[in-house]
Amino acid sequence: MDYQTTVLITLIIYKIVLISIGIWSNKRTTNTDEYFIGGRELGPWVAAISAAASASSAWSLLGMSGAAYLLGLSAIWIVPSVVLGYSFNWLWLAPRMQKKAKQQKSVTLSDFIAQGRSHSKAILWLCSLCIVFSFAFYIAAQFQAAGNMFSDTFAMSANNSIMLGTVIILIYTLLGGFWAVSITDTLQGLLMVATAIMLPTAAIYAIGGPIELWQQMQLVFNETQLTWFGEHQGIYALFFVLGTFGIGLGNPGQPHVVNRLMALKDEKAVKQGKYIGIGWSVIIFISMLLVGWSAKVLLATPVTGEQALVTLSQQVFHPVLAGIVVAATLSAIMSTADSQLLVAASAISYDVSSQKSRQNLVLSRVTVIVMCGVAMCLAIFAPEDIFTRVLFAWNALGAAFGPLVIIILMGRIISGKFTFLAILIGFFTTVIFSFFPPPPGDVLERVLPFVLAFIIAWLGSTKEVNPLVTKR
């Protein structure tokens, strides 16, 4: 069986499973709460792995391995940045968010932020604008990455490949809503872990072991690639590290990630989920770092960063396993796209609607269709580098919502005006900085908007008074 046939069979079986999950999930979806947040019944495995998979997208496999292949040793700083972001979400944010969201009966992150504040309608509209704008480009990047992989594997046209991937994602998102997305994300996340364990193990074995990998790296990487800070020195090296760590700041503000934490069914699920979620991130990102370095050593012909993982898998694996790696990479792409489609649907049909009823399910599904169409058109007619789009959307949403979520969960009440202003400043300063040439580590776009939004939200906050505490 050749490589293309293996990939095709693997993908067909995989897509049948996904659509079957969608049909099963549709039977569980009887109201808005279940469609958008699974009735707050997510267990630790589904919540942890689906949150991790939806947060990571294609850049965790293609991007991280590509960065290690191109940058060398300095790519190592991405690992603690991402792991610390996951750790903060699970160790500090998750237990507080699960309780607070259940107490407020919040269904979406926007609803959680705006609830009980003056000008709540304006806040919800601004949140929806930020989410829909960011996710249109974010989802387009996922569709484009999927299209490129289909095109490279099956010699299909890129446009036909993008449309095929769009239709598959659309079907199971429409059918089951949150349950379908969460369960399929869990399946996809497990497949990503399997790839992350098998591929670097096989590659390092082919090289001759970890010591041999390190020795060979001295020969294939240049002097700049063999330094811990790349081309940066002095204060610029500090900016590079701060900017790289700024990637982790975005975690608390990602609507498609935080809603998994809101959907956890109880405290026990939170405690168990933290080990799964943090462990997943450690395995994935360390493994992809090793994949990139191994690819630099083993691949005789230079490739682009995004091609390193797939090309390496073709060299060290049997066609069957190489086909599974391609399926895992496509699953990483789809696990983010489906979650973001659902969040975009909730932003329009739930957050800005005056009625919270089952009738909204119709509008929700229409929104998913429209968002798919817009993202598909962007991917086809306005192609852009996937990682540029992904990191922009990640930074913008992180700066807009992350500071508010943290301060609210610290037990403080933020006034409506300052809430609106913090979202506005966090989001639009990220947009503005994205037009400037990036400094080392892109520290302006990744860190400064978050800090500004946090300061504004803090200045407009007061300590929450616990109504259960009474004077004697």
C-alpha positions in Angstrom: 0.0 0.0 0.0 1.5 3.3 -1.0 1.6 6.6 1.0 -1.2 8.4 -0.8 -3.6 5.4 -0.5 -2.8 5.0 3.2 -3.4 8.7 3.9 -6.7 8.5 2.0 -8.0 5.4 3.8 -6.9 6.8 7.2 -8.7 10.1 6.5 -11.9 8.5 5.2 -12.2 6.3 8.4 -11.3 9.2 10.6 -13.9 11.5 9.0 -16.6 8.8 9.3 -15.9 8.6 13.0 -16.1 12.4 13.3 -19.4 12.6 11.5 -20.8 9.7 13.6 -19.8 11.6 16.7 -21.7 14.6 15.4 -24.9 12.5 14.8 -24.6 11.0 18.3 -24.0 14.4 19.9 -27.0 15.9 18.1 -29.3 13.6 20.2 -27.9 15.2 23.4 -28.4 18.8 22.2 -31.8 19.9 23.2 -31.2 23.5 24.3 -28.8 26.5 24.0 -26.9 25.5 27.2 -26.1 22.1 25.8 -25.3 23.4 22.3 -22.8 26.0 23.6 -21.5 24.6 26.9 -22.5 20.9 27.0 -24.9 21.4 29.9 -21.8 21.9 32.2 -21.2 18.1 32.2 -17.6 17.8 30.8 -15.4 15.3 32.5 -11.6 15.9 33.1 -10.4 14.0 30.0 -12.7 15.6 27.5 -12.3 19.0 29.0 -8.5 18.9 29.3 -7.6 17.4 26.0 -10.2 19.2 24.0 -9.1 22.5 25.5 -5.5 21.8 24.8 -6.2 20.6 21.2 -8.4 23.6 20.4 -5.8 26.0 21.8 -2.9 24.5 19.9 -4.1 24.3 16.3 -1.7 23.5 13.5 1.1 25.6 15.0 1.7 23.2 17.8 2.8 20.5 15.3 3.8 22.3 12.2 4.8 25.6 13.8 6.7 24.4 16.8 8.7 21.8 14.8 9.2 24.4 12.0 10.5 26.9 14.5 13.0 24.4 15.9 14.1 23.5 12.4 14.7 27.1 11.4 15.8 28.7 14.6 17.8 26.0 16.3 18.4 26.3 20.1 16.5 29.6 20.6 13.2 27.8 19.8 13.5 26.2 23.2 12.0 29.3 24.9 8.6 28.6 23.3 8.2 25.5 25.4 8.2 27.0 28.9 6.1 29.9 27.6 3.3 27.6 26.4 3.5 25.2 29.3 3.3 28.1 31.8 0.3 29.4 30.0 -1.4 26.0 30.2 -0.4 25.6 33.9 -1.8 29.0 34.8 -5.1 28.2 33.2 -5.4 24.8 35.0 -3.8 25.6 38.4 -5.3 29.0 39.0 -8.0 29.9 36.6 -9.9 26.7 36.1 -11.1 26.1 39.7 -12.2 29.7 40.0 -13.8 29.8 36.6 -15.8 26.6 37.1 -17.3 27.9 40.3 -17.9 31.5 39.2 -19.4 30.6 35.8 -21.7 28.0 37.3 -22.8 30.6 40.0 -23.5 33.2 37.3 -24.9 30.7 34.9 -22.7 32.1 32.2 -22.7 30.3 28.9 -20.0 32.2 27.0 -16.9 34.1 28.0 -18.4 37.4 26.8 -21.5 36.7 29.0 -19.2 36.0 31.9 -17.3 39.3 31.4 -20.4 41.5 30.8 -22.8 40.0 33.3 -24.0 42.4 36.0 -22.2 45.5 34.6 -23.5 48.7 33.3 -23.4 49.1 29.5 -23.5 45.3 29.3 -25.1 45.4 25.9 -22.3 47.6 24.5 -19.7 45.3 26.1 -21.3 42.2 24.5 -21.3 43.8 21.1 -17.6 44.8 21.4 -16.7 41.3 22.6 -18.6 39.8 19.6 -16.8 42.2 17.2 -13.4 41.2 18.5 -14.2 37.5 18.4 -15.8 37.4 15.0 -13.1 39.6 13.4 -10.2 37.5 14.9 -11.7 34.1 14.3 -12.6 34.9 10.7 -8.8 35.2 10.0 -7.9 32.4 12.5 -10.3 29.9 10.9 -9.2 31.0 7.4 -5.6 30.1 8.4 -6.7 26.6 9.6 -8.6 26.0 6.3 -5.6 27.2 4.3 -3.2 24.9 6.2 -5.6 21.9 5.7 -5.9 22.8 2.0 -2.1 22.9 1.6 -1.7 19.5 3.2 -4.5 18.0 1.0 -3.0 19.6 -2.0 0.6 18.3 -1.3 -0.6 14.8 -0.5 -3.2 14.1 -3.2 -2.1 16.6 -5.9 -5.5 18.3 -5.6 -5.9 21.9 -6.3 -5.5 24.1 -3.2 -9.0 25.6 -3.7 -10.7 22.2 -3.9 -8.7 21.0 -0.9 -9.8 24.0 1.2 -13.5 23.5 0.2 -13.3 19.8 1.1 -11.9 20.5 4.6 -14.5 23.2 5.2 -17.4 20.9 4.4 -16.1 18.2 6.8 -15.7 20.6 9.7 -19.1 22.2 8.9 -21.0 19.0 9.0 -20.0 17.7 12.5 -20.0 21.2 14.0 -23.6 21.8 12.8 -24.8 18.4 14.0 -23.7 18.3 17.6 -22.5 21.7 18.8 -20.4 21.7 21.9 -20.5 18.0 22.6 -19.5 17.1 19.0 -16.7 19.7 19.1 -15.4 18.6 22.5 -15.4 14.9 21.8 -13.9 15.2 18.4 -11.3 17.5 19.8 -10.5 14.9 22.4 -10.0 12.2 19.8 -7.8 14.6 17.8 -5.8 15.6 20.8 -5.1 11.9 21.6 -4.0 11.4 18.0 -1.6 14.4 18.3 -0.1 12.9 21.4 0.5 9.6 19.7 2.3 11.4 16.9 4.3 13.5 19.3 5.5 10.3 21.1 6.2 8.1 18.0 7.9 10.5 15.6 10.7 12.0 17.8 11.4 8.5 19.2 11.8 7.0 15.7 13.8 10.0 14.6 16.2 10.0 17.5 16.6 6.2 17.1 17.5 6.7 13.5 20.1 9.3 14.4 21.7 7.1 17.1 20.4 8.5 20.3 20.1 11.9 22.2 23.9 12.4 22.5 24.4 11.7 18.8 21.5 14.2 18.0 23.3 16.9 20.0 26.6 16.2 18.3 25.0 16.2 14.8 23.3 19.5 15.6 26.7 21.1 16.0 27.4 20.2 12.3 24.1 21.2 10.6 23.1 24.4 12.5 25.1 27.6 12.0 26.7 29.6 14.8 23.6 31.8 15.2 21.2 28.8 15.4 23.4 27.3 18.1 23.0 30.2 20.5 20.2 30.3 23.1 19.0 33.8 22.0 19.6 33.5 18.2 20.8 36.7 16.7 19.9 38.8 19.7 22.3 40.1 22.4 22.1 42.2 25.5 18.8 44.0 26.0 17.5 42.6 22.8 18.0 39.1 24.1 15.9 40.1 27.1 13.1 41.5 24.8 13.3 38.3 22.7 12.7 36.1 25.8 9.9 38.4 27.2 8.2 38.5 23.8 8.4 34.7 23.5 7.0 34.3 27.0 4.2 36.7 26.0 2.7 33.9 23.9 1.6 32.3 27.2 -0.2 35.5 28.3 -2.9 34.9 25.7 -4.2 31.6 27.3 -6.7 33.1 29.9 -8.3 35.2 27.1 -9.1 32.6 24.5 -12.9 32.1 24.4 -12.7 28.6 22.7 -10.3 27.4 25.5 -11.9 29.1 28.6 -15.4 27.8 27.7 -14.1 24.2 28.3 -13.1 25.3 31.8 -16.6 26.8 32.3 -18.2 23.5 31.2 -16.4 21.3 33.8 -19.0 19.5 35.8 -17.4 19.7 39.3 -14.3 20.3 41.4 -13.1 16.7 41.0 -13.0 17.2 37.3 -10.9 20.3 37.7 -8.4 18.5 39.9 -8.0 15.6 37.6 -8.1 17.8 34.5 -5.0 19.8 35.5 -2.7 16.8 35.3 -4.0 15.8 31.9 -4.0 19.3 30.4 -0.5 20.3 31.6 0.9 16.9 30.8 -0.4 17.1 27.3 1.3 20.4 26.7 4.6 19.2 28.0 4.6 16.1 25.8 3.5 17.9 22.6 5.9 20.9 22.7 9.0 19.1 23.9 8.4 16.5 21.3 7.9 19.0 18.5 11.1 20.7 19.5 13.0 17.4 19.1 11.2 16.8 15.8 12.5 20.1 14.4 16.0 19.5 15.5 15.9 15.9 14.3 14.6 17.0 10.9 17.5 19.4 10.5 19.9 16.5 11.1 18.2 13.8 9.0 16.8 15.6 6.0 19.4 15.9 3.3 17.3 18.3 1.2 16.3 21.6 2.9 12.6 22.2 3.3 10.4 25.0 4.6 9.7 25.0 8.3 6.1 23.9 7.8 7.2 20.9 5.8 9.7 19.6 8.4 7.3 17.3 10.3 5.6 15.7 7.4 8.8 15.2 5.4 10.6 13.7 8.4 7.7 11.3 9.0 7.9 10.1 5.4 11.6 9.4 5.9 11.5 7.5 9.2 8.1 5.8 9.0 6.3 3.1 7.0 3.7 4.7 4.7 0.9 3.6 7.0 2.4 5.4 10.0 3.3 8.4 7.8 -0.3 8.6 6.7 -1.4 8.6 10.3 0.9 11.6 11.0 -0.7 13.5 8.2 -4.2 12.7 9.6 -3.0 13.8 13.1 -1.7 17.1 11.7 -5.0 17.7 9.8 -6.8 16.9 13.1 -4.8 19.6 14.9 -6.0 22.1 12.3 -9.6 21.0 12.6 -9.7 20.8 16.4 -9.1 24.6 16.5 -11.4 25.5 13.6 -14.5 23.7 14.9 -14.1 25.3 18.4 -13.7 28.7 17.0 -16.7 28.3 14.7 -18.8 27.4 17.8 -17.5 30.4 19.7 -18.2 32.8 16.8 -21.7 31.4 16.6 -22.3 32.0 20.3 -21.0 35.5 20.0 -23.6 36.4 17.4 -26.6 34.2 18.2 -26.4 34.1 22.0 -24.4 37.1 23.3 -26.0 39.8 21.2 -29.5 38.3 21.1 -32.2 39.4 23.5 -33.7 35.9 23.6 -31.9 32.9 25.0 -34.0 30.1 23.7 -33.9 27.0 21.6 -34.9 29.1 18.6 -31.4 30.5 18.8 -30.0 27.1 17.7 -31.3 27.9 14.2 -29.5 31.2 14.2 -26.4 29.5 15.7 -26.2 27.0 12.9 -26.8 29.7 10.3 -23.9 31.7 11.8 -21.6 28.6 11.6 -22.4 28.3 7.9 -21.8 32.0 7.2 -18.5 32.0 9.2 -17.3 28.9 7.3 -18.1 30.7 4.0 -16.3 33.9 5.0 -13.2 32.0 6.3 -13.1 29.8 3.2 -13.2 32.8 0.9 -10.4 34.5 2.9 -8.3 31.3 2.6 -8.9 31.0 -1.2 -8.8 34.7 -2.3 -6.6 36.3 0.4 -4.0 33.7 1.4 -1.7 34.6 4.2 1.0 32.9 6.2 -0.8 30.7 8.8 1.3 31.6 11.7 1.0 35.4 11.1 -2.7 35.1 11.3 -2.8 32.7 14.2 -0.5 34.7 16.5 -2.2 37.9 15.7 -5.7 36.5 16.6 -4.2 34.8 19.7 -2.5 38.0 20.9 -5.6 40.2 20.2 -8.1 38.0 22.1 -5.6 37.4 24.9 -5.1 41.1 25.5 -8.8 41.9 25.1 -10.2 39.3 27.5 -7.4 37.9 29.6 -6.8 40.8 32.0 -10.6 41.1 32.7 -11.0 37.4 33.4 -8.0 37.4 35.8 -9.2 40.4 37.7 -12.8 39.2 38.0 -11.6 35.9 39.4 -9.4 37.7 41.9 -12.7 38.8 43.5 -12.9 42.3 42.1 -15.8 44.1 40.4 -14.9 46.1 37.3 -17.2 49.0 36.3 -18.9 48.7 32.9 -17.0 51.7 31.5 -13.6 50.4 32.4 -14.5 46.9 31.2 -15.4 48.3 27.8 -12.3 50.5 27.7 -10.0 47.6 28.7 -11.3 45.4 25.9 -11.1 48.3 23.4 -7.5 49.2 24.3 -6.3 45.6 24.6 -7.7 44.6 21.2 -7.0 47.6 19.1 -3.4 48.3 20.4 -2.6 44.7 19.3 -4.1 45.5 15.9 -2.1 48.7 15.7 1.2 47.1 16.7 0.7 44.4 14.2 1.3 46.9 11.4 4.8 47.9 12.7 8.0 46.0 12.1 8.2 43.6 15.0 11.0 44.1 17.7 12.8 41.0 19.1 10.3 38.5 20.3 7.5 40.8 19.0 7.3 42.0 22.5 5.1 45.1 21.7 2.3 43.1 20.2 2.4 40.2 22.7 3.0 41.9 26.0 2.3 45.7 26.0 -1.5 45.5 25.0 -2.1 42.9 27.7 -0.3 45.1 30.3 -2.2 48.2 29.3 -5.6 46.4 29.4 -4.8 45.0 32.8 -3.9 48.4 34.3 -7.1 50.0 32.9 -9.2 47.1 34.3 -7.5 47.2 37.7 -8.0 51.0 38.0 -11.7 50.6 37.3 -12.2 47.8 39.8 -13.1 47.5 43.5 -13.0 44.6 46.0 -16.1 42.4 45.7 -18.1 42.3 48.9 -19.2 38.7 49.9 -23.0 38.9 50.5 -22.7 35.8 52.7 -20.5 37.6 55.2 -22.7 39.6 57.7 -21.7 41.8 60.6 -22.5 40.5 64.1 
